[in-house]
Amino acid sequence: MGTSAESVDQYLTRLQHPLKAGVLVLRTTILAADPAITEHIKWNAPSFCYDGEDRVTFRLQPRERLQLVFHRGAKVRSDAATFAFEDPSGMMTWPAPDRAVIDFPDLASVTTREAQVGELVARWVRS
């Protein structure tokens, strides 16, 4: 499991979100996807880094759902237009060629997709 920053633990202790249980499940899943994944708070939510770059970040607004944003760091990369990532699960939507989002409208969607999310994260951080 990746390194858990104390500030993330503190943030999650204080978090009041209707899908907090889903955040906790997905956090564990993401950290277990690769031992090199670390975490911190970005955009007022847990964010997960690989090789020092943010790669997956929670979006907790609006509060009636949660999202995972799959991205390739803060700066647009030169290969953004040609970047390709295969999503056999069909869960990802693509607001940009190199950024994807998975929506979780309820806790059931988290638990039924948990294994697939772990597989996607493991491949995404290496892409």
N, C-alpha and C positions, 0 to 999 in steps of 0.2 A: 504494500500500500504506500502511496506517496506521502510526502511530509505534510503534516497538518499544522497550519499556523495557528497559534493561540488566538490571534485576532479573529480568525474565521470561527473558531469555537465560540468565542464571546459573542460575535455577531449572531450566530445561529441560536444561542441561548436567548437572546433578546428578540429574535425575529417573531413577529406576529403576522402570519400569513395563513389563509385558509388551507393552503396545500403544503404547509411546513413539513408534514410527514413525507410528502413526495420529494421535497428538497433534500431531506436527510437520506432517503433511499438513493436518490440519484447521485448525491455527493459520494456516498460509499461506493457506488457502482463506478463512477468516473475515476476515483482514486485507485480502485482495484484494477482498472484497465491497463495500467502500466506503472511500474514502480518509480519511474522518473517523473511522474506527474506531481506537481506541487500546487498549492492553492494560496489565494489571497483574496482581498475584497477589491472589486473593480465595479464601477457603475452601480454602487450601493448593493452589491450582490456577490456571492462567491464566484470566483473565476479560477480557472485551472490552466496551469502553464506547463509547457513541455520545452525543454532546452531554453528556458528563460523567456519564452514568448507566450502570451496569452493565446489559448487555442479554443477553449470552450468556456462560456460565461452564462450564468443564469440571468434571465430577465424575469423579474418578479412583479412587474406592472404591465397591464392592469391586474388587480388582485384576484380576479375570478379565474385566473389560470396561471401557469408558469411556462416558461420557455427555456430551451437551451439554445444558445447562439453558438454555432460552430464558425470560427473565423481563423484568420491566419496572422494574427497580430494586429498592432495598432496602425501600421502603415500598409498602404496598398502595394502589393508586390508587382514587379514588372511582368510576371507571367499570369496576372489575374484574369485576363481575357481568355487565356487558353487553358487555365486550370480545369482539371476534370477529377471528379470523385464519384465513384459508383456507390449508389445507395440501393442495395437490393431490398431493403425493408420498405422503401417508398414513404418513409416517415418525414423525410426532409423536404422543406420548401426552400427555394433559392431566391432571395431578394437581390442577390448579386452573384456573378459567376463563381466567386470564391468565398461566399458566405452562405451558410444554411441555417435554418431554424427548425426545431422540433417543438410543436405545441403539446401541452399536457393540460387538458381542460379539467381533469379530476384525478383523484388518487388511483382509480382503477386503470387509467391510461398509463400511469407511471409503472404500476406493478406488472401489467401485461407486456410492457415494452422494455422493461429493465435489462434483460439479457441482450436485446438488440442494440440498445443504447451503448452498453459496454463494448460490444463488438465494433460499433461505429466509432466510438471514441478511440479505441486502440488503433484503428486504421487511420483516423483523421489526424492524430497528433504526429504521425509519421509521414503524412502527405506533404 
